[in-house]
Amino acid sequence: MYDAVIIGAGVTGSAIARELSMYEGKFCVLEREEDVCCGTSKANSGIVHAGHDAVPGTLKAKLNVRGNERMDKLAEELDIPFVRNGSLVVCTDERDRGKLEQLYENGQKNKVPGLMILSGDEVRELEPAISEAAVAALYAPTGGIICPFELNIAMAENACANGVDFRFQAEVAEIRRSASGYEVVAGGCTYETRVVINAAGVYADVFHNMICSDKIHITPRRGEYMLMDKPAGAHVRRTIFTVPGAYGKGVLVTPTVHGNLIAGPTAQDIQDKEATKTTLDGLEEVRKKSGLAVRDVPLVQVITSFSGLRAHERGGDFIIRESAERFFDCAGIESPGLTSCPAIGEMAAEMVADRLALHKKKDHIARRRGILRPDTLSDEERNELMQRDPAYGNIVCRCEMITEGEILDAVRRPLGAKTMDGVKRRTRAGMGRCQGGFCAPKVMEILARELGVGLLDVTKSGGKSTMLTGRVKERL
């Protein structure tokens, strides 16, 4: 019997789990994949939005600003990188100046600090790569960048350290009412719980509609991206948007916290909740639109492309409420969902705690230690580390300079990596220029050894995604 079962281990579910772990109670997260951060949260711009886009008075507006305010302390507690690099919404047509001024007014009503409208010359003084066509821009100094993988994983690890159970490969098949609350059937097991929290991303409508009489509909909105190599990372220092349209904030260009440059996303409403492939038309749109506000985007340095699905609900706002007795929705969490997740977690946990009369713990552990990065140490400290543990002297991923020690830490820690993608998201091994062409065999060997499986059993992302199909000599 759990006090609360959370469906989904993305940033929303993990943020709720972390906040709930501050209370006395028994909590569980059910995730259909083999790891956290496998759905919408893994394909993300990594932008911490200032809060001027959301319509004043909406949950998006309130939680965006609150999430932004909390991000500095959260990143410090969880030991993850976060940079307030600021953002610019660039206007390249005088006819759109009114839209820029409307964003400024939105920001004022949403209480976003430090907003100012700059002239085209002032913008180019800040960012020399801004297009000569720019006539004005909205500058938001509180905008920032973060790693979505590290944020998601860190919140989940911290929740786990505080007693939250995580069940993977536990796809929810049925939710039914019971005398004590609900029975949730997932992964062949039945979980009894007093409360269900629905944080299932693009599938949130499926679970809502199982229980609630008022139906909702989530439309998967596909966004495609291009990621450029680190030599391109300094092309702009701030996050560069164009004036938004009907489908959102448009194609942005931004540095990442790890020194790359990213362009995207597109916005295409589709029906297939699993259609995360990239398309020729989508990537061509990224190529064209990334150059509207930024000159000479170095797309020749693209090292990979990817796409993700945002959970767009037709009402256009986040749905965070008790939609049925002891059934709580956190649905329609699209942009600015990553920015808002600390505030969403806080809000949802408070609602559940009030409903169940839960009390705060006295021994909650707020801090989490991240994976040790030898490249952040002095030469003396690094030499001492290698003397203690030679694995930190063995470079496995040459592109990102990731050591065997970091990979071992990623596998052995709570909720540790079990797949190639799990290692990649925790350490960046395989995310560099060669995209795993050099380091994949060594990472496979480490995983096989640590997990006690054969090389033929190592997967890219769980399930049937094995890296190898057989042994050549046996086939011959």
For each residue, the residues with C-beta under 8 A, 3 or more apart:
1: 26 180 192 193 194
2: 5 26 27 28 165 191 192 193 194
3: 25 26 27 193 194 195 356 358
4: 20 25 27 28 193 194 195 196 197 352 356
5: 2 27 28 29 30 182 184 191 193 195 196 197
6: 9 13 16 17 20 27 28 29 30 197 199
7: 13 30 172 184 196 197 198 199 200 207
8: 12 13 29 30 31 39 198 199 200 201 203 204
9: 6 13 14 17 29 30 31 33 35 36 37 38 152 156 166 168
10: 13 14 36 37 38 39 40 41 152 199 201
11: 14 15 37 41 148 151 152 155 337 338 341
12: 8 15 16 41 199 201 330 333 337 341 344 345
13: 6 7 8 9 10 16 17 29 31 197 199 200 330
14: 9 10 11 17 18 29 36 37 152 153 155 156 159 341 345
15: 11 12 18 19 155 341 342 344 345 346
16: 6 12 13 19 20 197 199 330 344 345 348 349
17: 6 9 13 14 20 21 27 29 155 156 159 164 166 345
18: 14 15 21 22 155 156 158 159 162 164 345
19: 15 16 22 345 346 348 349 350
20: 4 6 16 17 23 25 27 159 164 349 352 353
21: 17 18 27 158 159 162 163 164 361 364
22: 18 19 162 349 360 361 364
23: 20 349 353 358 359 360 361
24: 358 359 360 361
25: 3 4 20 356 358
26: 1 2 3 163 165
27: 2 3 4 5 6 17 20 21 159 163 164 165
28: 2 4 5 6 164 165 166 167 191 193
29: 5 6 8 9 13 14 17 156 159 164 165 166 167
30: 5 6 7 8 9 167 170 172 184 186 187 191
31: 8 9 13 35 36 38 166 167 168 169 170
32: 169 170 171 172 186 187
33: 9 38 39 168 169 461 462
34: 38 168 169 418 419 422 459 461 462 463
35: 9 31 38 168 415 417 418 419 421 422 425 462
36: 9 10 14 31 152 153 156 166 415
37: 9 10 11 14 41 42 148 149 152 153 156 425
38: 9 10 31 33 34 35 41 42 421 461
39: 8 10 33 42 201 202 309
40: 10 43 44 201 202 308 309 310 311 333 337
41: 10 11 12 37 38 44 148 152 201 338
42: 37 38 39 148 149 152 308 425
43: 40 223 225 276 306 307 308 309
44: 40 41 148 308 338
45: 225 252 254 262 264 265 338
46: 145 146 147 148 254 256 257 262 338
47: 87 143 144 145 239 252 254 336 338 339
48: 67 68 71 82 84 143 144 145 146 338 339
49: 53 64 68 87 143 335 336 339
50: 68 87 107 112 115 140 141 142 143
51: 54 61 64 65 68 107 110 112 142 336 339
52: 89 103 104 106 107 110 112 115 138 140
53: 49 64 103 106 244 249 336
54: 51 58 60 61 64 106 110 336
55: 58 60 61 106 317
56: 61 106 109 110
57: 61
58: 54 55 61 62 316 317 318
59: 62 63 317 318 320
60: 54 55 63 64 317 318 336 340
61: 51 54 55 56 57 58 64 65 106 109 110
62: 58 59 65 66 110 343
63: 59 60 66 67 318 320 340 343 344 347
64: 49 51 53 54 60 61 67 68 110 336 339 340 343
65: 51 61 62 68 69 110 111 112
66: 62 63 69 70 340 342 343 346
67: 48 63 64 70 71 336 339 340 341 342 343 344
68: 48 49 50 51 64 65 71 142 144 339
69: 65 66
70: 66 67 73 74 342 343 346
71: 48 67 68 74 75 82 144 146 339 342
72: 75 76 82 84
73: 70 76 77
74: 70 71 77 78 151 342
75: 71 72 78 80 81 82 146 151
76: 72 73 79
77: 73 74 158 366 367 368
78: 74 75 151 154 155 158 367 368 370
79: 76 154 367 368 369 370
80: 75 146 147 150 151 154 370
81: 75 146 147 150 257 258
82: 48 71 72 75 144 145 146 257
83: 144 145 146 257
84: 48 72 141 142 143 144
85: 143 144 145 237 238 239 254 255
86: 139 140 141 142 143 144 238 239
87: 47 49 50 139 140 143 238 239 240 241
88: 118 123 126 127 130 137 138 139 140 238 239 240 241
89: 52 100 103 137 138 140 241 242 243 244
90: 123 130 131 134 136 137 240 241 242 243 293
91: 94 96 97 99 100 134 135 136 137 138 242 243
92: 96 131 133 134 135 242 243 292 293
93: 96 133 135
94: 91 97 135
95: 98
96: 91 92 93 99 100 243
97: 91 94 100 101 135 136
98: 95 101 102
99: 91 96 102 103 243 244
100: 89 91 96 97 103 104 117 136 137 138 243
101: 97 98 104 105 117
102: 98 99 105 106
103: 52 53 89 99 100 106 107 138 243 244
104: 52 100 101 107 108 115 117 138
105: 101 102 108 109
106: 52 53 54 55 56 61 102 103 109 110
107: 50 51 52 103 104 110 112 115 138 140
108: 104 105 111 112 115
109: 56 61 105 106
110: 51 52 54 56 61 62 64 65 106 107
111: 65 108
112: 50 51 52 65 107 108 115 140 142
113: 141 142
114: 139 140 141 142
115: 50 52 104 107 108 112 138 139 140
116: 138 139
117: 100 101 104 136 137 138 139
118: 88 122 123 126 136 137 138 139
119: 122 123 135 136
120: 123 124 130 134 135 136 137
121: 124 125
122: 118 119 125 126 137
123: 88 90 118 119 120 126 127 130 134 136 137 139
124: 120 121 127 128 130 132 134
125: 121 122 128
126: 88 118 122 123 130 139 238
127: 88 123 124 130 236 237 238 240
128: 124 125
129: 235 236 294 295 296
130: 88 90 120 123 124 126 127 134 137 236 240 293 294 295
131: 90 92 134 291 292 293 294 295
132: 124 295
133: 92 93 292
134: 90 91 92 120 123 124 130 131 137 293
135: 91 92 93 94 97 119 120
136: 90 91 97 100 117 118 119 120 123
137: 88 89 90 91 100 117 118 120 122 123 130 134
138: 52 88 89 91 100 103 104 107 115 116 117 118
139: 86 87 88 114 115 116 117 118 123 126
140: 50 52 86 87 88 89 107 112 114 115 143
141: 50 84 86 113 114
142: 50 51 68 84 86 112 113 114
143: 47 48 49 50 84 85 86 87 140 238 239
144: 47 48 68 71 82 83 84 85 86
145: 46 47 48 82 83 85 239 254 255 256 257
146: 46 48 71 75 80 81 82 83 150 151 257 338
147: 46 80 81 150 151 256 257 258
148: 11 37 41 42 44 46 151 152 338
149: 37 42 152 153 425 426
150: 80 81 146 147 153 154 370 426
151: 11 74 75 78 80 146 147 148 154 155 338 341
152: 9 10 11 14 36 37 41 42 148 149 155 156
153: 14 36 37 149 150 156 157 415 425 426
154: 78 79 80 150 151 157 158 368 370
155: 11 14 15 17 18 78 151 152 158 159 341 345
156: 9 14 17 18 29 36 37 152 153 159 160 166 415
157: 153 154 160 161 368 413 414 415
158: 18 21 77 78 154 155 161 162 365 366 367 368
159: 14 17 18 20 21 27 29 155 156 162 164 166
160: 156 157 163 164 165 166 414 415
161: 157 158 365 368 414
162: 18 21 22 158 159 361 364 365
163: 21 26 27 160
164: 17 18 20 21 27 28 29 159 160
165: 2 26 27 28 29 160
166: 9 17 28 29 31 36 156 159 160 415
167: 28 29 30 31 170 186 187 189 191
168: 9 31 33 34 35
169: 31 32 33 34 187 462
170: 30 31 32 167 186 187 189
171: 32 186 187
172: 7 30 32 175 184 185 186 200 207
173: 185 186
174: 183 184 185 210
175: 172 182 183 184 185 196 207 210 211
176: 182 183 185
177: 181 182 183 211
178: 181 182 183 192
179:
180: 1 192 193 194
181: 177 178 192 193 194 195 196 326
182: 5 175 176 177 178 192 193 194 195 196 326 327
183: 174 175 176 177 178 190 191 192 193
184: 5 7 30 172 174 175 190 191 193 196
185: 172 173 174 175 176 189 190 191
186: 30 32 167 170 171 172 173 189 191
187: 30 32 167 169 170 171
188:
189: 167 170 185 186
190: 183 184 185
191: 2 5 28 30 167 183 184 185 186
192: 1 2 178 180 181 182 183
193: 1 2 3 4 5 28 180 181 182 183 184 196
194: 1 2 3 4 180 181 182 326 356
195: 3 4 5 181 182 326 327 328 352 355 356
196: 4 5 7 175 181 182 184 193 207 211 326 327 328
197: 4 5 6 7 13 16 328 330 348 352
198: 7 8 204 207 208 327 328 329 330 331
199: 6 7 8 10 12 13 16 204 330 333 348
200: 7 8 13 172 203 204 206 207 331
201: 8 10 12 39 40 41 204 309 311 333
202: 39 40 218 220 273 309 310 311
203: 8 200 206 207 218 273
204: 8 198 199 200 201 207 208 216 218 311 319 329 330 331 332 333
205: 208 209 215 216 217 218 313 331
206: 200 203 209 210
207: 7 172 175 196 198 200 203 204 210 211
208: 198 204 205 211 212 215 216 323 329 331
209: 205 206 212 215 216
210: 174 175 206 207
211: 175 177 196 207 208 323 324 327
212: 208 209 215 216 323 324 327 329
213: 324
214: 323
215: 205 208 209 212
216: 204 205 208 209 212 313 314 315 319 329 331 332
217: 205 313 314
218: 202 203 204 205 311 312 313 331 332
219: 269 270 271 312 313 314
220: 202 269 270 271 272 273 275 309 310 311 312
221: 247 248 267 268 269 270 309 310 311 312 334
222: 266 267 268 269 270 275 276 282 307 308 309 310
223: 43 264 265 266 267 268 307 308 309 310
224: 264 265 266 278 279 282 283 285 286 305 306 307
225: 43 45 262 263 264 265 286 305 306 307 308
226: 262 263 264 283 286 287 290 299 302 304 305
227: 260 261 262 302 303 304 305 306
228: 232 233 260 261 262 263 298 299 301 302 303
229: 232 233 260 301 302 303 432 433
230: 233 258 259 260
231: 298 301
232: 228 229 235 260 261 298 301
233: 228 229 230 255 256 259 260 261
234: 237 255
235: 129 232 253 255 261 294 296 297 298
236: 127 129 130 239 240 253 254 255 261 294
237: 85 127 234 255
238: 85 86 87 88 126 127 143 254
239: 47 85 86 87 88 143 145 236 252 253 254 255
240: 87 88 90 127 130 236 252 253 254 293 294
241: 87 88 89 90 244 249 250 252 293
242: 89 90 91 92 250 251 252 289 292 293
243: 89 90 91 92 96 99 100 103 250
244: 53 89 99 103 241 248 249 250
245: 248 250
246:
247: 221 250 267 269
248: 221 244 245 267 335
249: 53 241 244 252 335
250: 241 242 243 244 245 247 267 289
251: 242 263 264 265 266 285 286 289 290 292
252: 45 47 239 240 241 242 249 262 263 264 265
253: 235 236 239 240 261 262 263 290 293 294 297
254: 45 46 47 85 145 236 238 239 240 261 262
255: 85 145 233 234 235 236 237 239 259 260 261 262
256: 46 145 147 233 259 260 261 262
257: 46 81 82 83 145 146 147
258: 81 147 230 428 431
259: 230 233 255 256
260: 227 228 229 230 232 233 255 256
261: 227 228 232 233 235 236 253 254 255 256 297 298 301
262: 45 46 225 226 227 228 252 253 254 255 256
263: 225 226 228 251 252 253 286 290 297 299
264: 45 223 224 225 226 251 252 286 290
265: 45 223 224 225 251 252 286 307 308
266: 222 223 224 251 282 285 286
267: 221 222 223 247 248 250
268: 221 222 223 282
269: 219 220 221 222 247 312
270: 219 220 221 222 275 309
271: 219 220
272: 220 275
273: 202 203 220 309
274:
275: 220 222 270 272 309
276: 43 222 306 307 308 309
277: 307
278: 224 282 283 305 306 307
279: 224 282 283 307
280: 283 284
281: 284 285
282: 222 224 266 268 278 279 285 286 307
283: 224 226 278 279 280 286 287 305
284: 280 281 287 288
285: 224 251 266 281 282 288 289
286: 224 225 226 251 263 264 265 266 282 283 289 290 305
287: 226 283 284 290 291 299
288: 284 285 291 292
289: 242 250 251 285 286 292
290: 226 251 253 263 264 286 287 294 297 299
291: 131 287 288 294 295 296 297
292: 92 131 133 242 251 288 289
293: 90 92 130 131 134 240 241 242 253
294: 129 130 131 235 236 240 253 290 291 297
295: 129 130 131 132 291
296: 129 235 291
297: 235 253 261 263 290 291 294
298: 228 231 232 235 261 301
299: 226 228 263 287 290 302
300:
301: 228 229 231 232 261 298
302: 226 227 228 229 299 305
303: 227 228 229 432 433 435
304: 226 227 435
305: 224 225 226 227 278 283 286 302
306: 43 224 225 227 276 278
307: 43 222 223 224 225 265 276 277 278 279 282
308: 40 42 43 44 222 223 225 265 276
309: 39 40 43 201 202 220 221 222 223 270 273 275 276
310: 40 202 220 221 222 223 334 335 337
311: 40 201 202 204 218 220 221 331 332 333 334 337
312: 218 219 220 221 269 332 334
313: 205 216 217 218 219 316 317 319 331 332 334
314: 216 217 219
315: 216 319 332
316: 58 313
317: 55 58 59 60 313 332
318: 58 59 60 63 330 331 332 333 337 340 344
319: 204 216 313 315 323 329 330 331 332
320: 59 63 328 329 330 331 344 347 348 351
321: 328 329 351
322: 325 326 327 328 329 351 355
323: 208 211 212 214 319 327 328 329
324: 211 212 213 327
325: 322
326: 181 182 194 195 196 322 355
327: 182 195 196 198 211 212 322 323 324
328: 195 196 197 198 320 321 322 323 348 351 352
329: 198 204 208 212 216 319 320 321 322 323
330: 12 13 16 197 198 199 204 318 319 320 333 344 348
331: 198 200 204 205 208 216 218 311 313 318 319 320
332: 204 216 218 311 312 313 315 317 318 319
333: 12 40 199 201 204 311 318 330 337 340 341 344
334: 221 310 311 312 313 337
335: 49 248 249 310 338
336: 47 49 51 53 54 60 64 67 339 340
337: 11 12 40 310 311 318 333 334 340 341 344
338: 11 41 44 45 46 47 48 146 148 151 335 341
339: 47 48 49 51 64 67 68 71 336
340: 60 63 64 66 67 318 333 336 337 343 344
341: 11 12 14 15 67 151 155 333 337 338 344 345
342: 15 66 67 70 71 74 345 346
343: 62 63 64 66 67 70 340 346 347
344: 12 15 16 63 67 318 320 330 333 337 340 341 347 348
345: 12 14 15 16 17 18 19 155 341 342 348 349
346: 15 19 66 70 342 343 349 350
347: 63 320 343 344 350 351
348: 16 19 197 199 320 328 330 344 345 351 352
349: 16 19 20 22 23 345 346 352 353
350: 19 346 347 353 354
351: 320 321 322 328 347 348 354 355
352: 4 20 195 197 328 348 349 355 356 358
353: 20 23 349 350 356 357 358
354: 350 351 357
355: 195 322 326 351 352
356: 3 4 25 194 195 352 353
357: 353 354
358: 3 23 24 25 352 353
359: 23 24
360: 22 23 24 364
361: 21 22 23 24 162 364
362:
363:
364: 21 22 162 360 361
365: 158 161 162 368
366: 77 158
367: 77 78 79 158
368: 77 78 79 154 157 158 161 365
369: 79
370: 78 79 80 150 154 373
371: 406 409 410 413 426 427
372: 385 392 405 406 409
373: 370 376 377 406
374: 377 382 385 386 392 403 405 406
375: 401
376: 373
377: 373 374 381 382 385
378: 381 382
379: 382 383
380: 383 384
381: 377 378 384 385
382: 374 377 378 379 385 386 392
383: 379 380 386 387
384: 380 381 387 388
385: 372 374 377 381 382 388 389 392 405
386: 374 382 383 389 390 392 393
387: 383 384 390
388: 384 385
389: 385 386 392 405
390: 386 387 393 394
391: 394 403 404 405 408
392: 372 374 382 385 386 389 403 404 405 406
393: 386 390 403
394: 390 391 403 404 405
395: 398 401 402 403
396: 402 403 404 407 429 439 442 443 446
397: 400 401 402 427 428 429 430 432 438 439 443
398: 395 401 432 434 438 439
399: 431 432 433 434 438 439
400: 397 427 428 429 431 432
401: 375 395 397 398
402: 395 396 397 406 407 427 428 429 439
403: 374 391 392 393 394 395 396 406 407
404: 391 392 394 396 407 408 442 446
405: 372 374 385 389 391 392 394 408 409
406: 371 372 373 374 392 402 403 409 410 427 429
407: 396 402 403 404 410 411 423 427 429 443 446
408: 391 404 405 411 412 446 450
409: 371 372 405 406 412 413
410: 371 406 407 413 416 417 422 423 426 427
411: 407 408 416 417 418 423 446 447 450 451
412: 408 409 416 450
413: 157 371 409 410 416
414: 157 160 161
415: 35 36 153 156 157 160 166
416: 410 411 412 413 422
417: 35 410 411 422 423 425 426 447
418: 34 35 411 422 447 451 462
419: 34 35 422 423 447 458 459 460 461 462 465
420: 423 424 430 436 440 443 444 447 458 459 460 461 467
421: 35 38 424 425 460 461
422: 34 35 410 416 417 418 419 425 426
423: 407 410 411 417 419 420 426 427 429 430 443 446 447
424: 420 421 427 428 429 430 431 436
425: 35 37 42 149 153 417 421 422
426: 149 150 153 371 410 417 422 423
427: 371 397 400 402 406 407 410 423 424
428: 258 397 400 402 424 431 432
429: 396 397 400 402 406 407 423 424 436 439 443
430: 397 420 423 424 435 436 439 440 443
431: 258 399 400 424 428 435
432: 229 303 397 398 399 400 428 435
433: 229 303 399
434: 398 399 437 438 439
435: 303 304 430 431 432
436: 420 424 429 430 439 440 443
437: 434 440
438: 397 398 399 434
439: 396 397 398 399 402 429 430 434 436 442 443
440: 420 430 436 437 443 444 467
441: 444 445
442: 396 404 439 445 446
443: 396 397 407 420 423 429 430 436 439 440 446 447
444: 420 440 441 447 448 455 458 467 468
445: 441 442 448 449 455
446: 396 404 407 408 411 423 442 443 449 450
447: 411 417 418 419 420 423 443 444 450 451 453 458
448: 444 445 451 453 454 455 457 458
449: 445 446 452
450: 408 411 412 446 447
451: 411 418 447 448 458
452: 449
453: 447 448 457 458
454: 448 457 458
455: 444 445 448 458 467 468
456: 466 468 470 471
457: 448 453 454 466
458: 419 420 444 447 448 451 453 454 455 466 467 468
459: 34 419 420 462 463 464 465 466 467
460: 419 420 421 465 466 467
461: 33 34 38 419 420 421 465
462: 33 34 35 169 418 419 459 465
463: 34 459
464: 459
465: 419 459 460 461 462
466: 456 457 458 459 460 469
467: 420 440 444 455 458 459 460
468: 444 455 456 458
469: 466
470: 456 474 475
471: 456 474 475
472: 475 476
473: 476
474: 470 471
475: 470 471 472
476: 472 473
